[in-house]
Amino acid sequence: QVQLVESGGGLVQPGGSLKLSCVVSGRSIRFGTVDWYRQVLGDQRELIASIRMDGSTNYADPVKGRFTISREFAKNTVYLQMEGLKPEDTAVYFCSFVGYWGQGTSVTVSS
């Protein structure tokens, strides 16, 4: 059974930073792509960042240059470092791996 647990969300002012974590259990993150998505209430879930088995990464245009996805094999964890946060980044952030999803962590960017 694969489980994903996100954490690190919260309230931050515009221009601030947050680092989200996605702890995976049940399968090594070495053997698949891990994605970060976000969802605003009433909207579709949006893919924003991915890290593949070979370590290559992809970012959606709205977050390119501000967000960084990384991983730590020893902790079987994938991170999303978010810089220069904007109000439009407010959403629930989810990680996904081999068809499994976490419960999400909420990020609110507001002054």
C-alpha positions in Angstrom: 0.0 0.0 0.0 1.5 3.3 -1.1 0.7 6.3 1.1 1.6 10.0 0.6 1.5 12.6 3.3 1.9 16.3 2.4 2.9 19.0 4.9 4.3 22.5 5.1 1.4 24.5 4.0 0.1 27.6 5.8 -0.5 31.3 5.6 2.2 33.5 4.1 2.4 37.1 2.9 2.9 37.9 -0.8 6.5 37.6 -1.7 7.1 35.0 1.0 8.3 31.4 0.8 7.1 28.0 1.9 8.6 24.5 1.5 6.1 21.7 1.1 7.0 18.1 1.8 5.6 14.9 0.4 6.6 11.8 2.4 6.0 8.5 0.5 5.7 5.1 2.1 5.2 1.7 0.5 7.3 2.2 -2.6 10.6 3.9 -3.3 10.4 7.2 -5.1 13.4 6.0 -7.1 11.0 4.1 -9.3 8.5 6.6 -10.6 7.7 10.2 -11.3 6.4 12.3 -8.4 4.1 15.2 -9.3 2.9 18.2 -7.4 -0.6 19.5 -8.2 -2.7 22.3 -6.8 -6.4 22.9 -6.8 -8.5 25.9 -6.1 -12.0 25.2 -4.8 -14.3 24.7 -7.8 -11.4 24.4 -10.3 -9.7 21.4 -11.8 -6.5 20.1 -10.3 -3.5 21.7 -12.0 -0.1 19.9 -12.5 2.6 22.4 -11.5 5.8 20.4 -11.0 7.2 16.9 -11.7 10.4 15.1 -11.0 11.2 11.9 -13.0 13.2 8.8 -12.1 16.2 10.3 -13.9 16.0 13.5 -11.8 14.8 15.7 -14.6 12.1 18.2 -13.7 9.3 20.0 -15.3 7.3 23.1 -14.2 4.1 24.7 -15.3 4.5 28.2 -16.7 2.8 30.0 -13.7 5.4 28.7 -11.3 8.5 28.4 -13.5 11.4 30.3 -11.9 9.7 30.5 -8.5 9.1 26.9 -7.5 11.7 24.1 -7.2 11.0 20.4 -6.9 13.6 18.2 -5.3 13.8 14.8 -3.6 15.7 13.0 -0.8 15.9 9.3 -1.3 17.0 8.6 2.3 13.7 10.0 3.5 11.7 8.9 0.5 10.4 12.5 0.3 9.8 15.0 -2.4 9.9 18.7 -1.7 8.4 21.8 -3.3 10.3 25.0 -2.5 8.1 28.0 -3.3 9.5 31.4 -3.5 8.0 34.8 -4.5 4.5 33.6 -3.6 1.6 35.4 -5.0 -2.1 35.5 -4.0 -2.9 33.4 -7.1 -0.8 30.6 -5.6 -3.4 30.1 -3.0 -4.7 26.5 -3.3 -4.6 23.1 -1.8 -1.4 21.4 -2.9 -1.3 17.6 -3.6 1.5 15.2 -4.4 0.9 12.1 -6.6 3.0 9.0 -7.2 2.2 5.8 -9.2 -1.5 6.6 -9.1 -1.7 7.4 -5.4 -2.5 10.8 -3.9 -2.0 12.5 -0.6 -4.6 14.4 1.3 -3.2 17.8 0.4 -1.8 20.7 2.3 -3.4 24.2 2.1 -1.4 27.3 1.1 -2.9 30.8 1.5 -1.0 33.8 0.2 -2.5 36.9 1.7 -1.5 40.1 3.4 
